[in-house]
């Protein structure tokens, strides 16, 4: 999808702000574009005011913002200093918008997927059409009954409730000349608990990528509330793509929207990016969070540890599913994953669709 020429500057400018450390979420970019359209700006001051308001620019960074604004919209030069050795870009939370971005070319591609790397290598992924297997059909049948549930704030009539429904009791009394023969009681309803999937699509997970994507699509179709993000050297929300009913069409859309398939691995940075966007982090609150990754972190181990610690405080339970755990003698030996173990509810195999389906259906029993 190609952006209209008139819209492109208002999509690219928030990306420039993010590259300079401003916490701009994808929905704020959309709000900025809509605000400019509603204002019908008469001069650049209207665009500047819309950007400051919709992109939530902190007051203490207005001078830095103005310098970037003038450099982009007015073509004024901006002097910058580059520190030696600081060549790697910060990882961004990404929601597909169709905008074109310039990226640095990564290292040579590792087609086998055996090695983990931190270099960014952008590529698209083609998924081969396939029929749903028995495990996915079983997941679809059992999801409503077996997926974890939580209490809702809404209440409904029940024979064994814990609170008297005074409104219903009064309505019955009015119909019966003030007589109340029984007291109607209510109890809180239940609803499916939100499930959050964080899926590793780096080169070391190449062999599992298709299985995890088909599992994510089947779960999205079967459950009430599922949010899915992919990460490698970027963080990308693919929930909307997975809501397409046809599995092959959904996976083709995912393959076109995720730019870092089979590339490098920066798990900690991706999770930190997820937590830094309030709209994304809110999806983890009270949710069952499943991280589908081999845990071969090539970034800073401290970043992954801190992200997992924060995530465990937000969610209902946090499970790490790794294909390496299929080996009976597997033990997490990487510094990052070993440090994260106290904050995980389970570290279990995740090498096949059948294993993934069985685990997610057993969450309510294992809690």
N, C-alpha and C positions, 0 to 999 in steps of 0.2 A: 504494500500500500504506500503510495506517494503522497506526502503532505502537500496541500496547496501552498503556493509560493508566499501568499500573504500570511499564512499561519506559521510557517517554518521558523521565523526568528523568535516567536514567543514560545516555541517548544525547545529550541536550541539554547536560549539564554538560561533557563533553569538548569540545564545540564552543565553549563559553564559554572554556575554557582556551586553545584554539587562538587565539581572538580576542584573548587577552591575551598571546600570545607563547610559550605552552608548546608544545613540539614533540610533539603527540599524533597518532599515525598511526591510520587507520581500524581496523586490526586490533587496536590497543590498546583502542579503544572497545568492540569486541566482547568482548575479554577481560575488561574491567571489568564489562560486563553479566553475563557468565557467572560471574565471581567473586562478584558480589553474590548471584546465584541460588544458588550452591553454599554460600555462608556462611549464608544465611537470617538476615540481620543482626538482632541483638537491640536495638541502639541505633545512633546516628549515628556512634559511634566505629568500628564495624565497617565502615561504608560509607566513612569517611574513610581507614582503613587500606587497604582494597581499592583505592581510587582512587590513593593514593600508590604502592602496589606495582605495579598493572597499568598505570598511565599514566606511570610512570617520572618522577615529579616530583623534580627536583634538590633536595638538602638545603638549598642556599642560597636556594631559593625557597619554602620551606615556609610562611613567614609570609604571602607573597602568595597562596599556594594556600589557606591557611586562611581568609583574608579572602573570597576568591571562594566557597569552600565554604559559609561561614556566610551569605553574601549570597544564595546560591541555595537551599540546603536549609533554612536556618533563618529566612530572610526578614529578616536583619539588614541595615541600610543599609551602603552602601559608598561613600565619598566618592572621586570621581575628578576629575582635572583634564584639560581638553581644550585642546590647543595649537591656536592659530590656524593655519588653512590645512591642518591634517592631517585631511582629510575622507574620504580614500579608504581603504577597508578593505584589509588584507593579503590576498593571494590564498591560498587554501587548497587543499591536496591533497584531492580529494573522491572517495569511492567510494560509489556510491548505497546509502543505507540506508533510505530512505523517511521520514526525519525531516523535519519542517517547520522552515524557518529564515526569519527576517525579513531582508529585504535592502532596500537603498535603491533607489529607482526611478532608472533611468539617464536618459541624454539621449534626445532624440527619435530614433526608429528610422530608420535609413537603409535603405530597402527595396532600393535598387539594389545595395548592397554595394560601391560604388565607393570609399567613403571608409573609412579606418581610424580608429578612435577608441579611447581608453582607458577610456571610461565603461562600467560594467557594465550590461548590458541582458539580462534573463533572459527566455528564450522557449523553447518546444518546437518541434520540427521534424517535419513529416509528409513521409515519403518515398513517392513514387508507385511502385507495383509495376511491375517491368520484368523482361524475360527477360535471362539472362546473355548477354553478347556473346561473340564469337569469342576475344577477347583473354583473357577470364576463363577460358574453357574451355581455352585453350592453357596458361594458367598452372597450372591443375589437373593437366593431363597431364604437364607438364615439371617440376613442383615437386620431386618426389622426386629427380630426376636432376640438375637444374641449380641448385638453391638452394645457397648456400655451406655447406660442411661443415667440421668441425673434428675433431681427434683426441680420442677418448674415453679415459678411464682404464681401461676394460675391454679385455681382450685376447681374441683368438680364434685358433683353429688356422689356419695358413697354410702353403702350400708354400714361401713365400719370407719367412718370419718372421725376426725379429732377436733372439729370446730362446728358450732351450730351456725346454720345459714339463717340469720335473723330476717333477712329480706324475704326469703321464701316462706319462712314461718309466719310472718305478718300477712303475706298475700293469702296463705291458706286460711288464716284466722278471719280475714275480711270476707272470704267466700262462705265461711261456716258460722257466721254471726258471733265471731269472737272466740269460738272454740278452737283449741289446738289439740289434735288427737295424737300427734307425734312430732318430734323435733327433727327436722331434716339436718343432716350433718354433711360436711364436705371434707375432702382431703386434697393435698397437693398433687397435681398431675406430674407425670414424668415425661421426659423427652430425651431423644438421643443426644448423647454428649458430642460436642464438636471433636472432630479428628483432624489433626494437623500433620501432613506428610512433608518432610524435608528430605528431598531425594538428591543424592550425589550423582552427577552426570559426567564426572571427570574421566580421564583416560583409563584409570585403573578400574573403573566400573563399567567399561564398555560391554563386557559379556552379559551384564545384568540389566543394562539400561532398558531394553525392550520389555523384559519381564516386569520390572518395577513400574514402567509407564502403563502397561496393560492392567496391572493390579490397581494402580492409582485411578485409572479410568473406571474400572468395575466398581471400586469402592465409592467413587463420586456419584455414580449412577444409582447405587443401592442405598446409600446413607442419606440422611437429611442434611447434614452440614459437614462438608469436607473442604479443607483448604490445602492446596498443594503448591510447594515452591521447589524449584530446582536450584542447585548450586554447584559450582565448579570454581571458576574465577569470577563469576557473577552470581547474583541472586535474581531469579525470575519467577514471577507468579504465573502459574499456568492453570489456575482453577477454572477460569472461564472457558479455556480450550477443552478441558476435560468434561465440561457439561454438555458437549455435543454428543448426542445419543449414539451415533454410529462410531464404533471403536476405531476403525481404520481412518475415518475422516478426522476424528479427534487427535489421533497420534500424528497425522500429517500436519495438522495445525500446530501441535506442540513442536514437531521437528523444525517447522519454519520460524517459530517464535523464540526458541531457546538458542542463543548464539554460541554457547560455550560447551556444546556436547563434545566429549572425548578430548577435552583440553586439560588444563592444569587443575591443581587442587589447593584451595585455600578455605578449609572448612571453618576455621575460627573467624576469619574476616567475613565470610558469608553469614554466619549466625549473628555476628555483631551488627552487620548491616540490617538483618531482619529485625533485631531488637531495637535498632535506632529509629525505625519508622513506626510511630505510635499506631497507625492503622494496621500494620502487619503484626506488631507485638501483641495487640489486643486479641488477635486470633488464637494466641496460645493460652490466654487466661482460662483456666478451668478445663482445658482440652486434654485429650489423649494425644501426646506428641510422639510420632514415630520418625526417627532419623534412620534413613536407609543409606548406609555408607560403609565402606571398608575401614574408615578411620585412619587412612594413610595421610596424615596431615603434613604438608610441606611448608606451612606458614609458622607463625609464632605459637608454640604450645600454650603459652600463657593466655593468648587471646581465645583459643578454643576452650580452655578450662573456665575462664571467666564467663564466656557466653553460655556454656552448659550449666554453670551454677545459677546464673540469672534465669535461664529458661526453666530449670527445675523448680524454682520458686513460683513461677507463674502458672505452670500447668498442673493438671490433675495427676498425671503420671508421664514419665519420660522413658521411652524404650529405644534402644539402639539395635538395629538389625543389620548384621554384617555377613556377607557371604563367606568370610574367612572362618566364622564360627561353625561352619558345617564340618570342619575337621574336629574330631573328638578331643584332640590334644591341643586345640587352640587356646592361647592365652594372650591377652592384649599386652604387647611389649613396647608399643610406642609411648613416648613420654606423655603426650597429650591425652591419649585415650586411657592410659593407666590412671592418670590424675583425675579423670572424669568419673571413674567407676562409682565412687560414693554417692554421686548425684543421679545415677541411673537406676531406674526400677528394675531393668533387666538388660542384659547383653546377650542376644540370642541369634541363631542363624537366620539369614535372609537371602539364601542363594537361589530359591525356587519360588514360583508363584504359589504352589501348594503350601509351602511353609509360611509365606506372608499371609495368606488367607486364614490359615489355622490360627496364627498368632492374633490377628486382629479380632477374630470371633471369640477368642478366649480371654480378652481383656477384662470383661466384666467379672469373670470367675477368678482371675488372678489378682484382682485389686483387694 
